[in-house]
């Protein structure tokens, strides 16, 4: 794409002063429209060292309402970031509805700088490209506009700028050895960048190469490109593209659920249970110190029918763990802040650090369970969620996480028995709500959703374990042992 | 307090089994009551090394609903924490309404471990104690229950436990040289701990020394003490103690405001302005690189009348800064999540890292301005806010932050002129809302609140600067220069 850009073009100060105020006003007006219609916007700045990213970002945002955007410099890695999967750092910086995030360098670091430096190997490239394209598709599917700019200057211009900075005493420290190494490898970067454009310029998130030798021209082009992208997105779409679509007619015959095959008669005596539980808890406790020492993150997901015993089960699991190294993260309906983001955002925020355990008491599977059944999202949304979830889990396990997912299975009669028990025992009454009864009425719909979930998200690295839970004791031992086995097999 | 504790006392397994289930049930029931009535609870665990803090915390929480508490280990310092004032790490971990935070070690580290190790000097102690007492008072005033436990074992028992751990291969690594140093200084710690009790045992947050040689006895005592504290707090108070109190009658005669003395005729020509603004912006830009290099945090607070020009003023200030190193943090009414916390919580969350700049577009002063005038808090609440704010700011400046506070002053006529202008110019219309007109009607009440704010929160380290803003150009230059001067005087 570089050869399409004319670096000789210049803009006179006079012409700049003539066009810029109107462009700024238009851009500010578009920002307000984006705010009003809840459009999240991401602007990625990549480009050559000394191409002027910082200055041009600053110029671009000048007339915007500062309460509605943030600028993030992706520069080095903090300890917090190092201990979590690569994309965690970007999830944290995604814009909520109506806001803008400007990235000074981005998730392209891996296929640009890290690739040239050798930190990312050639064999890792296909995966890295896939991650990028999946990430941007996921954002775009959720309604986020992704605009990608590459600031282009020649090798000669780069050298000229380095020399100029070195001459200014106060700024000389900004030019480091790395910058000169980068300069020496200009040609290599050029080839790499062309490959990046080829692999990641998609209809939903195309690259724009910006001629950046002339500061005025670059400013005009940037504001133009970003404005045009926002405008065409706003014009094209309804504020909430999918929610207004009528739900697709669905005719599902009642069919056999895989859950029907689960042997719920499995049980265990109290004596046997007391005998084993202590031993298993101790084993897990010892393992925890080892995963801590070896910096392995552990993610444990609990899903299951209401009253299937998630709470008691998690309690027994947690008892064996050192509270400094684990956290139980409960998830219900998203709150006001969470609902302004992609549905996966709040789960990414809770991802454990390497060496720590997070138990998810309900999880991202809500998208294909309650949100599907209660029509809190569109069919298109939950349909694509399977892939999105598999991607997220692949990122976790790819980072080295142990990932265990439990579906706590009981039958309808057992649920009824437990509901009644909760209603009659005063100290259990707080556990039962009208929602539980309402969900129960939708048992068959849930069964279909669970079947599909198990089929479409059981992967080798992240398999589901269906836990026969009519016997609470049996279920507790089984989850404990499954976790122990999963950790051991990873070590 | 140590001598009041009988370490010889023991509890038989049988007696333990008899009393513990009822205690657990009562504790769990109290947790539910605390959740329902929105009581935030903090439990602090301090005590000797090897006193069993981790295990006992784990035991204490066993029967609680895991979705409503978190355990935090205060152990070492992350990079994120090091770059911010000491209490930032605790503010982040405060429980919202209805939740519980359990601290394994706490803000007492400074007056216990750090003092014995010499990291905190004797001359710093009075300040450290004051910080602790202010922090706990602030929490308590806001309705948070603070329970503090010190787990006590003898020097002999500590040695016995170390030796036992060292004998178990899998656990030997847990005993470090530091632990033995700690052991050697047992006597010194004892004296220090007694001093800590004497200085920080207050009626609102007394210390409880727990005999921890016998694990069963310790468990019973901990659950008893914590339950009793929660119960008596719940019994004593209404869910929202103050909000039901009738507002105190206030009879204020209209009197002269200090704001009336401000010379709003100050102005500057466009030529002079254009001439200076570039130069000053460049100076500030250069300074920014220096504060970054020297790791000085900068906090800039903007308050002022509606239409006083905060937005435009902030824009000119921000133009000179590198967007990687500053952030504009806008604050309106608290959202659903924020309103579950202490009113200062969201501002603590936005405190800049050392080397960075945060511009607060409205701030914690909302408590003594809009919340006072619109009666969104009680008089008692805004009255004590002055001290709380001064404390917070003292922590910022004590950490080395440059803190600049602007009140943008215009007169009532100028505001009216600007409101009309906003209504008539289409591209400015979004800036004016009904709220603005409503606020204008309360001009006199606001003037009283501003007067009192300026008088009670202008401190040497954090003085207010009233910016004459009838001339926007004059105001922009003045804020720029004030910031430049403040940074220079710190360096």
Interface residues (C-beta under 8 A of the other chain):
Chain A: X25 X29 X32 X54 X57 X58 X61 X62 X63 X65 X66 X67 X70 X71 X73 X75 X78 X79 X80 X102 X104 X170 X171 X173 X286 X289 X293 X311 X314 X315 X318 X319 X321 X322 X323 X324 X327 X328 X330 X335 X336 X337 X361 X427 X430
Chain B: X25 X29 X32 X54 X57 X58 X61 X62 X63 X65 X66 X67 X70 X71 X73 X75 X78 X79 X80 X102 X104 X170 X171 X173 X286 X289 X293 X311 X314 X315 X318 X319 X321 X322 X323 X324 X327 X328 X330 X335 X336 X337 X361 X427 X430
